[in-house]
Amino acid sequence: MKVIHPLLFFVMLLVFNSCTNFNRAVHTKKSGDLEKPLEGFLILFVETDNEILQLDEEFYNKSIRGKFNNLEHRRFRDHLASATRYTFDAVKTFDSKDFFEVHQDYSFEEFNTVINDSDFQHLLIISMRNNMDRGEFSQQNFQVYLFDKGIEQPLWTGFGYYNQGNIIRRPAAQRLSNRIKRDLKSDGMLM
């Protein structure tokens, strides 16, 4: 029987583990309390270098408009919506494509009309930054914001979800969703 050299085993372990290994948030901040347990939320995924400090027209135009429904990240958004539906099984999750057409521009007023006429009370905005390009792969940093649709400031923010791999793969979305759920639960935002 052949024995795998320990160094080769370690290298193989690193390669497999680094493909989609999300770390839990480095920091979370709870800015408000929920009046009742989180029952449902809309998932919005954007790629932006801006922090989303409030959900008003200025921040919408700078950080969200044209990014939450673009073609570029459609596959990952689909994976993320599916993974979040599975992970947050007791909480009703809504996919942005059920409310907004893909690759269509929405003004702040149009965006708000759709949000306010919907059945969910909260928005979960997942923002990706590409921090470091490593050739074929890059290291992404994700920030997560939980908003009540009637309040401009986030109720909860998670910062520092790092992924060192390809986000197009389904496991990346599943791991990110799992980490977000754990942090929301540990901060008392989920039952």
C-alpha positions, -999 to 999 in steps of 0.1 A, spaced: 0 0 0 13 34 -10 15 62 15 8 98 4 37 121 13 25 145 41 36 176 21 16 164 -10 -14 157 12 -12 192 28 -9 209 -6 -39 189 -19 -59 199 12 -51 236 7 -61 234 -30 -95 218 -23 -102 239 7 -93 273 -10 -117 269 -39 -148 282 -21 -138 285 15 -158 314 31 -148 326 65 -174 339 89 -177 377 92 -148 395 107 -172 420 122 -209 423 125 -229 453 137 -264 452 150 -279 487 146 -315 480 155 -339 453 167 -366 436 148 -401 441 161 -409 405 153 -387 376 141 -374 378 105 -401 363 84 -390 371 49 -365 391 28 -356 400 -7 -320 390 -18 -301 416 -37 -266 409 -49 -244 438 -62 -207 443 -70 -195 476 -58 -166 492 -39 -189 515 -20 -202 507 14 -240 509 16 -245 530 46 -281 539 39 -308 530 14 -316 564 0 -316 578 -36 -279 588 -35 -267 554 -23 -291 536 -46 -277 554 -77 -241 550 -66 -241 514 -53 -272 495 -65 -287 509 -96 -279 487 -127 -259 463 -106 -285 442 -87 -300 428 -119 -271 430 -144 -262 401 -167 -226 398 -155 -234 381 -122 -267 365 -131 -254 329 -126 -241 337 -91 -273 355 -82 -293 324 -93 -271 302 -72 -273 325 -42 -311 327 -44 -314 289 -45 -288 284 -17 -305 310 5 -339 295 -1 -325 262 11 -304 275 40 -330 299 54 -357 272 52 -379 286 80 -377 322 65 -393 330 32 -367 343 8 -375 362 -24 -354 363 -55 -349 397 -71 -356 383 -106 -392 376 -95 -397 414 -90 -372 430 -114 -364 423 -151 -328 412 -157 -306 439 -173 -331 467 -171 -326 501 -155 -348 511 -126 -350 546 -112 -350 550 -74 -388 557 -75 -394 526 -96 -373 505 -73 -391 518 -42 -425 512 -58 -417 475 -64 -402 471 -29 -431 488 -11 -458 469 -31 -442 435 -21 -450 410 6 -416 410 23 -405 434 50 -367 432 47 -340 434 21 -307 414 24 -282 432 3 -250 412 -4 -222 434 -18 -191 419 -34 -157 437 -37 -129 421 -57 -99 427 -35 -71 408 -51 -68 395 -86 -49 362 -87 -50 354 -124 -78 330 -131 -92 334 -96 -97 364 -74 -103 369 -37 -136 385 -31 -148 403 0 -185 403 7 -204 427 29 -240 420 39 -267 445 49 -301 438 64 -326 466 58 -361 470 69 -378 484 38 -392 514 57 -359 524 73 -329 539 54 -301 526 78 -293 489 79 -305 470 109 -276 447 107 -243 446 88 -218 418 84 -183 426 70 -154 404 60 -168 373 43 -139 363 22 -139 338 -7 -107 327 -24 -121 310 -54 -145 311 -83 -179 325 -73 -196 310 -104 -196 276 -86 -228 266 -67 -209 257 -34 -196 292 -31 -232 305 -28 -241 278 -4 -212 285 19 -218 322 19 -254 317 27 -246 294 56 -221 319 71 -246 347 68 -273 327 85 -250 318 114 -240 354 120 -276 366 118 -286 340 142 -258 347 167 -267 384 166 -303 376 174 -317 386 140 -330 350 134 -347 326 157 
